[in-house]
C-alpha cells in the first residue's frame, strides 16, 4: 500500500471515530429507541469495510472506551469494555471478510452478517466473563435481549444502510483506494 492510501485510510478512520463519538448524541434524541439504533456500530462497520480490518479493529476498540472516559456514557465497566470487544470484532471481521471475498453485493451482506453475528457472540462472552468476575451473572436470556431483541431497530438499519454505503464508498471513483 502506498503512502497516499495509508494517509487517506488514517484520515477516514479518524472520521469514522468522530462519527462514532457524535452519532449517539443524534440518536439519543429519539425517545425510547435511541440506544436501540446501535449508533456506534455503523461507523465501526464502515471503517472495517472501507479502511480495512486493522483500522476497523482499532476504531471499534477505541470508540466506546473514548466515549465512556470523556462523557461517562456508556458506563465504563462492564458496558464500554464489553462493547470495545464487540465493536473491535465488528470492524476487524467486516474488513477481513471484505478483503477475502469478491467485492460483489451478496458478499458485502455475507461480510456484514458475519461481523454482526461474531461481534454479538464476542460481546456475550465478554459480558459473561466480566459479570462472573464481579460476582454477577449474565444469563442466556440477558444475552438474547441485549444482543438481539433490544437491538432489532439497529440491526435492521445496519442491514439496509451498510451495504449501500459500502458499495458507494468502495467504488474506486469515489475514494480511489487500493488494498
C-alpha positions as CSV (number, residue, x, y, z in Angstrom):
1,X,0.0,0.0,0.0
2,X,1.4,3.4,-0.9
3,X,1.7,6.4,1.4
4,X,-1.3,8.1,-0.1
5,X,-3.6,5.2,0.7
6,X,-2.2,4.9,4.2
7,X,-2.8,8.6,4.9
8,X,-6.3,8.5,3.4
9,X,-7.2,5.5,5.4
10,X,-5.9,7.1,8.6
11,X,-8.0,10.2,7.9
12,X,-11.1,8.2,7.1
13,X,-10.6,6.1,10.3
14,X,-10.4,9.3,12.3
15,X,-13.6,10.5,10.6
16,X,-15.3,7.2,11.5
17,X,-14.1,7.5,15.1
18,X,-15.5,11.0,15.2
19,X,-18.8,9.8,13.8
20,X,-18.9,7.1,16.4
21,X,-18.4,9.7,19.1
22,X,-21.2,12.1,17.9
23,X,-23.9,9.7,16.5
24,X,-25.2,8.7,19.9
25,X,-26.0,12.4,20.5
26,X,-28.3,12.3,17.4
27,X,-29.9,9.0,18.1
28,X,-30.3,9.8,21.8
29,X,-32.8,12.5,20.8
30,X,-35.2,9.7,19.7
31,X,-37.2,8.7,22.8
32,X,-37.3,5.0,23.8
33,X,-35.4,3.7,20.8
34,X,-32.3,5.9,20.5
35,X,-29.9,3.4,22.1
36,X,-31.6,0.5,20.2
37,X,-30.3,2.0,17.0
38,X,-26.8,1.0,17.9
39,X,-25.2,4.2,16.7
40,X,-21.5,3.3,17.3
41,X,-21.9,0.1,15.2
42,X,-22.4,1.9,11.9
43,X,-19.2,3.9,11.7
44,X,-17.1,1.0,13.0
45,X,-18.5,-1.4,10.4
46,X,-17.9,1.2,7.7
47,X,-14.4,1.7,8.9
48,X,-13.7,-2.0,8.7
49,X,-15.1,-2.2,5.1
50,X,-13.5,0.9,3.8
51,X,-10.2,1.3,5.7
52,X,-9.5,-2.4,6.3
53,X,-9.5,-4.7,9.3
54,X,-6.7,-3.1,11.3
55,X,-8.4,0.3,11.3
56,X,-11.8,-1.2,11.9
57,X,-10.4,-3.1,14.9
58,X,-8.7,0.0,16.3
59,X,-11.7,2.3,15.9
60,X,-14.1,-0.4,17.3
61,X,-11.9,-0.9,20.3
62,X,-11.4,2.8,21.0
63,X,-14.8,4.3,20.3
64,X,-16.8,3.0,23.3
65,X,-13.9,3.5,25.7
66,X,-13.2,7.0,24.5
67,X,-16.9,8.0,24.9
68,X,-17.1,6.4,28.3
69,X,-13.9,8.1,29.6
70,X,-14.8,11.5,28.2
71,X,-18.6,11.6,28.6
72,X,-19.4,8.8,31.1
73,X,-21.6,7.0,28.5
74,X,-21.7,4.2,28.1
75,X,-20.7,3.3,31.7
76,X,-17.1,2.0,31.6
77,X,-17.4,-1.3,33.3
78,X,-18.7,-3.7,32.1
79,X,-20.6,-1.9,29.3
80,X,-18.0,0.1,27.4
81,X,-15.3,-2.6,28.0
82,X,-17.5,-5.3,26.5
83,X,-18.6,-3.0,23.7
84,X,-14.9,-2.5,22.9
85,X,-14.5,-6.2,22.3
86,X,-17.7,-6.4,20.3
87,X,-17.0,-3.4,18.1
88,X,-13.4,-4.4,17.6
89,X,-14.7,-7.7,16.3
90,X,-17.2,-5.9,14.1
91,X,-14.5,-3.7,12.4
92,X,-11.9,-6.5,12.1
93,X,-14.3,-9.2,10.7
94,X,-16.0,-6.8,8.3
95,X,-12.7,-5.7,7.0
96,X,-11.2,-9.2,6.8
97,X,-14.2,-10.7,5.1
98,X,-14.5,-7.8,2.7
99,X,-10.8,-8.2,1.7
100,X,-11.1,-12.0,1.3
101,X,-14.4,-12.3,-0.5
102,X,-15.2,-10.9,-4.0
103,X,-16.4,-7.3,-4.0
104,X,-19.9,-8.0,-5.1
105,X,-23.2,-7.2,-3.4
106,X,-24.0,-10.6,-2.0
107,X,-20.6,-10.9,-0.4
108,X,-21.0,-7.5,1.3
109,X,-24.0,-9.0,3.0
110,X,-22.1,-12.1,3.9
111,X,-19.3,-10.0,5.4
112,X,-21.7,-7.8,7.3
113,X,-23.8,-10.6,8.7
114,X,-20.6,-12.5,9.7
115,X,-19.3,-9.4,11.6
116,X,-22.6,-8.8,13.2
117,X,-23.1,-12.3,14.5
118,X,-19.4,-12.7,15.6
119,X,-19.4,-9.3,17.3
120,X,-22.6,-10.1,19.3
121,X,-21.2,-13.5,20.3
122,X,-18.0,-11.9,21.5
123,X,-20.0,-9.2,23.4
124,X,-21.9,-12.0,25.1
125,X,-18.8,-13.9,26.0
126,X,-17.2,-10.7,27.4
127,X,-20.3,-9.9,29.4
128,X,-20.4,-13.4,30.8
129,X,-16.7,-13.3,31.8
130,X,-16.8,-9.8,33.3
131,X,-20.1,-10.2,35.1
132,X,-18.8,-13.5,36.5
133,X,-15.6,-11.9,37.7
134,X,-17.6,-9.3,39.7
135,X,-19.9,-11.9,41.2
136,X,-22.8,-11.1,38.9
137,X,-24.4,-13.3,36.4
138,X,-25.2,-13.0,32.7
139,X,-27.9,-15.3,31.6
140,X,-28.7,-16.6,28.1
141,X,-32.0,-14.5,28.3
142,X,-29.9,-11.4,29.1
143,X,-27.7,-12.2,26.1
144,X,-30.6,-12.7,23.7
145,X,-32.2,-9.5,25.0
146,X,-29.0,-7.3,24.8
147,X,-27.7,-8.8,21.5
148,X,-30.8,-9.2,19.5
149,X,-34.2,-8.3,21.0
150,X,-33.3,-4.8,22.1
151,X,-31.1,-4.2,19.0
152,X,-33.7,-5.1,16.3
153,X,-34.0,-1.4,15.1
154,X,-30.2,-1.1,14.8
155,X,-29.8,-4.5,13.1
156,X,-32.4,-3.5,10.5
157,X,-30.7,-0.2,9.9
158,X,-27.3,-1.8,9.6
159,X,-28.6,-4.4,7.1
160,X,-30.3,-1.8,5.0
161,X,-27.7,1.0,5.2
162,X,-24.2,-0.5,5.4
163,X,-24.2,-2.4,2.1
164,X,-25.4,0.6,0.2
165,X,-22.8,2.8,1.7
166,X,-20.1,0.2,1.2
167,X,-20.9,-0.2,-2.5
168,X,-20.9,3.6,-3.0
169,X,-17.7,4.3,-1.0
170,X,-15.9,1.2,-2.2
171,X,-16.1,2.5,-5.8
172,X,-12.6,3.4,-7.0
173,X,-14.1,6.6,-8.5
174,X,-15.2,7.8,-5.0
175,X,-12.2,7.3,-2.7
176,X,-9.6,5.9,-5.1
177,X,-8.2,3.4,-2.6
178,X,-6.5,0.2,-3.4
179,X,-5.7,-2.7,-1.0
